[in-house]
Each structure stands twice: as C-alpha cells, then as structure tokens.
Amino acid sequence: MKMFDKVRILVSNPEYENYGVYKDMVGTIVEAHIRFRSFQVAFTDPTPFSEETMYSIKDDIVEYIHVKDMEVVEESDCTDEFIFNDLPNKDIRWYCKVEDGFIKNLRGEKLNKIAYDYDS
C-alpha cells in the first residue's frame, strides 16, 4: 500500500461516515505520510456536472483512513524514487508505505513491531 494506490474501505465506522466515507467505497491514497497509522485517501464523485465540464470537485472527500481499515484494489505504478523526487525538501520522513504487513519509511525502518498489527 503506497501513494496513488486505489484502496477499498473494509469497515463501517461512524467516524468515517460523519465525513461521508462508507464501507466498500474506493479511493486513492493521496498522502502517504503516516499520521496516526493512517493515510489520506481521496474519494471522488465520478458524476459529471454537465457535458461541458469535468468532474465535480465540490463533491470530493479527502479523509485520513486507518491502514487496517482498507485494502489495495489497484496498485499504482509509482516507484519509491519517483515519489521521493516529489517530496518536500527530499525528507524521507514524509513518505511511508505498507509492505509485508509493516508500515515502513524509505529507509526501510518499520513503524509497527508486529506484522499486520498496525497499532503495535
């Protein structure tokens, strides 16, 4: 699980639902800087306003979703190098990914101690 992967929400959660995010919704990870064991995910409304305009921006939802509450449905083709080159100040602390059950930074340091236990 990394930047620009498409993810599906696995749970019903009143906290998410308050922001319009529901189980089985699919969104895209837009910020992979780990915050409270969560990634920021954007959910867009694919319904156009009209034939002349693109998609509705006002209906987009961007919310932090806990890593354990989502699964990858489509991996992005972005490499670590591509993402690193786009980071502010080239600071590797600004990027994390989930690999083999561990939340890792670009140094390969694990942020959780037990695989798939994202709160450990």
JOGI-V211273 format. One record per residue. N is the residue number from 1. RES is the residue in one small letter. PHI is phi as a letter, one per 40 degrees, with the letter a starting at -180 (none if undefined). OMEGA is omega as a letter, one per 40 degrees, with the letter a starting at -180 (none if undefined). Layout:
BEGIN
n,res,phi,omega
N,RES,PHI,OMEGA
N,RES,PHI,OMEGA
END
This chain:
BEGIN
n,res,phi,omega
1,m,none,a
2,k,a,a
3,m,d,i
4,f,g,i
5,d,c,i
6,k,c,a
7,v,b,i
8,r,b,i
9,i,c,a
10,l,c,a
11,v,b,i
12,s,c,a
13,n,a,a
14,p,d,i
15,e,c,i
16,y,c,a
17,e,c,i
18,n,d,a
19,y,b,i
20,g,g,i
21,v,b,a
22,y,b,i
23,k,d,i
24,d,g,i
25,m,c,i
26,v,b,i
27,g,b,a
28,t,b,i
29,i,c,a
30,v,b,i
31,e,a,a
32,a,b,i
33,h,c,a
34,i,c,i
35,r,b,a
36,f,f,i
37,r,f,a
38,s,b,i
39,f,b,i
40,q,c,a
41,v,b,i
42,a,b,i
43,f,b,a
44,t,b,i
45,d,c,a
46,p,c,a
47,t,c,a
48,p,c,i
49,f,c,a
50,s,a,i
51,e,c,a
52,e,c,a
53,t,b,i
54,m,c,a
55,y,c,a
56,s,c,i
57,i,c,a
58,k,c,a
59,d,c,i
60,d,c,i
61,i,b,i
62,v,b,a
63,e,a,i
64,y,c,a
65,i,b,a
66,h,c,a
67,v,d,a
68,k,c,a
69,d,c,i
70,m,a,i
71,e,b,i
72,v,c,i
73,v,b,i
74,e,a,a
75,e,c,i
76,s,c,i
77,d,c,i
78,c,c,i
79,t,c,i
80,d,d,a
81,e,c,i
82,f,c,a
83,i,c,i
84,f,d,a
85,n,c,i
86,d,c,a
87,l,c,i
88,p,c,i
89,n,f,a
90,k,f,a
91,d,c,a
92,i,c,i
93,r,c,a
94,w,c,a
95,y,a,i
96,c,b,i
97,k,a,i
98,v,b,a
99,e,a,i
100,d,f,i
101,g,g,a
102,f,b,i
103,i,c,a
104,k,b,i
105,n,c,a
106,l,c,i
107,r,c,a
108,g,g,i
109,e,c,a
110,k,c,a
111,l,c,i
112,n,b,a
113,k,c,a
114,i,b,a
115,a,d,i
116,y,g,i
117,d,b,a
118,y,c,i
119,d,c,a
120,s,c,none
END
